C-alpha cells in the first residue's frame, strides 16, 4: 500500500500555499525585481558601456521631462491610444453582436476577422508596410485608377499619397493599423460578456415582446458595460506599451510624428546605449497606467453594482 | 503549378465568383426548403444588409492578406516596373518561396520560435496549473489578493522592463541565446494562463473533488486525477494561446538576440529580410502569410474555449 502523507496534503491552506508559491515567486523575481531595477536605473548613470550604478538623483527624470522630444512622444502616445480606442469600441460592439448570433458562413467569417489579431504583430505590419508603401501602395493604385489621385486628382496631384511619410497621414495610418489589429481582441472580450448574460433574462425580454434594438439597448448594453470597461482597459494598456507597430512601419518618422514612448525608450536606451535615460523614459508610463487601471476597475465595479 | 498559375491570373474574378456562388447556393437552399413565398423573400431581403456588413468587415480584415498571397508569386519585373498590384502581367513564379526557404534564415527562425514556444509552454504549465487551481479552489481572501497581484503584472508591460531585463540577460551570459527568451517569457505567459486556467477549474463541479476526498484521495491526488482530466479541453486551449503569445512577442526578442541564426520569427523576418534599404518584398510577404494562416486557424478553433475560460475567470468564485 502506498505511503500516505496524511495530514499536510489534506490541508486546504497548506496545499494552496504549496501550489501558488512557485508561480508567485517566479513572477516576483521576473517582474518585481526588474521593475525595481528599472527605477534604480532611472536614478543612476548606467550605460551599455559603463555598468556601475552611480546615484545621480532625479537628473535623468528631470532631463527627460524637460526634453521637447519626450513631451511630443508622450503626447503622441496618449493621442494614438485615445483616438484608436474610440474606433475599436465602436467596431468591437458591432462585431461582438454579429458573432454572438448564428449565421451561414460564421466559422469562415470569424477566421477572416480574427486573422489581424492572430498574426504576430510584426509580421502583419509587413503587409501594411507594403499596403502603405510610398511608391507601390495598392491603395494609391486604386485611388489613381478611380481618379482620386494623379494629375487632376481630388486628393492630390501626385500619383501617391505618401501614407507613412507625411505628418498627418502617418499618424492616421498608425491609428488605422492599430484599430485594424486590436479590434478582434476587444470583440472577443465583449463576446465573453455577451455570452455570460443569463439566457433567461433575454428569453424573458422576448416574451415581453422587446424588439431587437430595445433588447440591445436596454438589456444587453447595461449588462456588458462592466466588461466593456475591462476590454477598454486591456486594449489601452496593450496600445500604450506597444512599439512593434511603429518600429516596423515608420521607426518613429517622419521626424518624430509617430514616435511613441516604447520606441523612444528603445532608441535612447538600447540603440543609443543610455540605459539610465531609457529606463527613465519608459517609467513615465507606469503612473499613468496605474491611475488608468484604478479608475477603470472602479468604474467597472460601480457599473456592476447598478 | 499550371492550376496555380490559372488561379492567380483569375484571382479576383474567382474570389467574386466564389462569394456569389455561395450566396446563391444559400438562397437557393432556403427557397428549396421553404418555397418561394412572399414571407421567405422578405426574410432574405431583410437579412441581406447583415451579410453585407459581415462581408465589408471581412474585406477590411483580409485585404493585406490577399495582397500578401498575390505578391508572393509576382516576379520582380511585375512587382516594380509600372506596377499593377491587382493583376499578373507576367506568369506567377515560385522562385521567391524557394528563395525564402533556401537562401534565408527563415527555417532557423521557425525552429527557434518552436523551441522557445514549446519550452515556455512546459514551464508555464508547470507553474500555472497548480497556481490556478489554488486560486480557483484552495485559497480564500489572500488568494484573491494574489490574483490582483497577477493582474498588476499587466500594468508593467515589456516596454517598461526590457532595459533592466537586458542587463540581467547580459549578466547571466544569455545574450544572443534563445535560452534568455525561455527564461523571460513566462513572466507574461504565467499570469495569462493562470487566469485562464482558473476559469476552467472553476467550471469543474466541486462535488466531484469532495467525492474523491471522501474516497481517500488527498487534495493533490484529487487535483491530479479528477480536476486535471476534466479540464483537458481548457488546458489544450491554454497551451495554444500560450504558444502563440510567445510567437507574437517582439521587444525582448529584438533586444536580447542580435545573432541572425538565433532570432525568432517575429523579430527575424522584419529585421533580417530587410537589408538597409533593400526590401525582399515577395519573401517578406510570403513569410508573414505562412505564419498568419495556421495561427489564425488555431485561434478560430479554440476561440469558443477562450471565451468560456475568460467568462468563468471573470466570475468571482
Interface residues (C-beta under 8 A of the other chain):
Chain A: X4 X5 X6 X9 X10 X11 X12 X13 X15 X16 X17 X18 X19 X20 X22 X23 X24 X26 X27 X30 X31 X34 X35 X37 X38 X41 X46 X51 X91 X94 X95 X98 X103 X104 X105 X107 X109 X110 X111 X112 X113 X114 X115 X116 X117 X118 X119 X120 X121 X122 X123 X124 X125 X126 X127 X128 X130 X131 X136 X138 X141 X180 X188 X189 X191 X192 X193 X195 X196 X227 X230 X234 X237 X238 X240 X241 X242 X243 X244 X247 X248 X261 X262 X265 X266 X269 X270 X275 X278 X279 X282 X283 X285 X286 X289 X290 X293
Chain B: X22 X26 X50 X51 X53 X54 X57 X58 X60 X61 X62 X63 X64 X65 X67 X68 X71 X79 X80 X83 X84 X85 X86 X126 X127 X128 X130 X131 X133 X134 X135 X137 X138 X139 X143 X146 X149 X150 X153 X154 X155 X156 X157 X158 X159 X160 X161 X162 X163 X164 X165 X166 X167 X168 X183 X184 X186 X187 X190 X191 X194 X213 X218 X219 X220 X221 X223 X244 X247 X248 X250 X251 X254 X255 X265 X266 X267 X269 X270 X281 X284 X285 X287 X288 X289 X291 X292 X295 X296 X297 X298 X299 X300 X303 X306 X307 X308 X310 X311 X314 X315
